[in-house]
Amino acid sequence: MEAGMEKKPKRRTRERILETALKLFNDFGEPNVTTTVIADDMDISPGNLYYHFHSKDEIVNALFADYEKDIENLLTAPGNRPQGAEDIWLFLHLLFETIWKFRFFYRDINDLLTRNRLVETHFQRILIHKEQTAITVCQGLAASGVLTATPAEIPPLAINMTVIATFWLSFEHARRPRGEPDIGRGVYQVMSLAAPYLQGEARRLLEKLSNAYINK
């Protein structure tokens, strides 16, 4: 090695455990992956893993903390400035990418809710925040004249958008278990709920952006 060159620092074992667990949970489902499987995949001893995490629940909770930080930062963004159709399209893309990164939480959510108190309480908060964000976006569009939905129509519209945004990837996985989903189609499915209420340039922009997914 040449003088002055520094070795690239190795990732800490704790970080590698979380990365490996996330991949295995996403690929095979969290209930089907044990700490022994994680250690074997990393070629480390179970004792080495136990030094960092005393149980699989501790690994799940650490991953959930990462997921919660990412999703909460994302859900806060739309309230900071006025949103147009293009902004919302980008926001939904980022939302779906975050859900895809931590998709085992969504696919295994019923099992996790029954035995993990942290996931049970915090996932509820995230769903509420998703709904509130959808309402904020719709209200902003309505205030600017882009969306014609009435105040009474906005809450159910926001709930429907939240349901699709939350569970579309699981639906798509059930349809094509061995394929990677086209996130753009998920975004289109959410945006299509608002399409009947959109006016003018926003409606034309949505039609242009979603053209690739119509009738598919």
TIMARLO-97072 format. One record per residue (C-alpha): x, y, z. Coordinates in steps of 0.1 Angstrom, whole numbers, padded with zeros to 4 digits, always signed. Example, Ala and Ser with C-alpha at 12.3 -4.5 7.8 and 13.67 -1.06 7.14 Angstrom:
// residues 2
+0123-0045+0078+0137-0011+0071
// end
This chain:
// residues 216
+0000+0000+0000+0013+0034-0009+0025+0058+0018-0002+0082+0029-0031+0059+0018-0054+0049+0046-0073+0017+0048-0110+0020+0044-0125+0015+0079-0144-0017+0084-0180-0015+0092-0187-0021+0128-0201-0056+0137-0233-0040+0150-0240-0023+0117-0233-0054+0098-0257-0074+0119-0284-0049+0113-0277-0048+0075-0277-0086+0073-0308-0090+0095-0327-0064+0073-0318-0083+0041-0328-0117+0056-0360-0104+0071-0370-0088+0038-0361-0119+0018-0375-0146+0040-0398-0129+0065-0389-0120+0101-0406-0150+0117-0385-0174+0096-0351-0159+0105-0334-0167+0138-0303-0150+0154-0284-0182+0145-0293-0178+0109-0281-0142+0110-0248-0152+0126-0243-0180+0101-0249-0157+0072-0223-0133+0086-0199-0161+0094-0196-0150+0130-0204-0169+0162-0238-0167+0179-0219-0154+0210-0204-0125+0189-0239-0115+0178-0253-0119+0214-0226-0094+0226-0244-0068+0205-0280-0079+0206-0293-0102+0234-0324-0112+0213-0340-0110+0179-0365-0085+0193-0336-0061+0201-0325-0064+0164-0361-0057+0153-0364-0027+0176-0331-0012+0163-0342-0016+0127-0376-0001+0136-0358+0029+0151-0340+0034+0118-0372+0030+0099-0391+0054+0122-0365+0081+0118-0365+0079+0080-0403+0078+0077-0410+0105+0102-0386+0129+0085-0402+0122+0052-0438+0126+0065-0429+0160+0080-0416+0175+0048-0449+0182+0029-0461+0205+0056-0431+0228+0052-0441+0245+0019-0469+0245-0007-0471+0213-0028-0478+0208-0065-0486+0176-0083-0449+0171-0092-0438+0176-0056-0464+0150-0044-0453+0125-0071-0417+0128-0058-0428+0126-0022-0447+0094-0028-0417+0079-0046-0395+0086-0016-0422+0072+0007-0425+0039-0013-0387+0036-0014-0386+0038+0024-0414+0013+0027-0396-0010+0003-0363-0007+0022-0380-0019+0054-0407-0040+0037-0407-0068+0063-0424-0045+0088-0454-0043+0064-0454-0079+0053-0451-0093+0088-0470-0066+0106-0498-0088+0120-0473-0111+0136-0451-0083+0149-0481-0064+0164-0490-0094+0186-0456-0098+0202-0437-0066+0200-0449-0037+0221-0426-0011+0205-0439-0019+0170-0475-0021+0181-0475+0014+0196-0451+0032+0172-0466+0017+0140-0500+0031+0150-0484+0066+0154-0468+0063+0120-0501+0054+0104-0518+0084+0121-0489+0106+0108-0494+0093+0073-0531+0101+0074-0524+0136+0088-0498+0142+0061-0523+0132+0034-0549+0155+0049-0524+0184+0050-0514+0178+0013-0550+0177+0002-0560+0208+0022-0531+0227+0007-0541+0217-0028-0577+0226-0021-0567+0260-0007-0548+0268-0038-0577+0258-0060-0560+0227-0075-0582+0202-0057-0620+0205-0057-0626+0181-0028-0648+0196-0001-0637+0197+0036-0659+0166+0042-0645+0147+0013-0608+0152+0022-0606+0129+0053-0619+0098+0036-0598+0106+0005-0567+0109+0028-0575+0076+0045-0578+0058+0012-0545+0073+0000-0529+0062+0033-0542+0026+0029-0529+0023-0007-0495+0039+0002-0491+0016+0032-0502-0018+0018-0497-0016-0020-0463-0032-0019-0477-0061+0001-0505-0064-0025-0480-0063-0053-0458-0089-0036-0487-0113-0034-0493-0108-0071-0457-0112-0081-0438-0129-0052-0405-0133-0071-0404-0099-0088-0394-0065-0077-0423-0040-0078-0424-0010-0100-0427+0017-0074-0439+0042-0100-0471+0021-0104-0477+0023-0066-0474+0061-0068-0498+0062-0097-0524+0041-0077-0522+0066-0048-0524+0097-0071-0552+0082-0091-0574+0085-0060-0570+0123-0062-0573+0125-0100-0611+0131-0101-0607+0162-0078-0576+0177-0096-0580+0207-0119-0562+0225-0146-0524+0221-0150-0522+0197-0120-0547+0173-0137-0528+0175-0170-0495+0169-0152-0508+0139-0134-0521+0124-0167-0487+0129-0182-0468+0114-0153-0491+0085-0149-0496+0077-0186-0472+0047-0185-0494+0030-0159-0529+0035-0173-0546+0002-0184-0518-0019-0170
// end
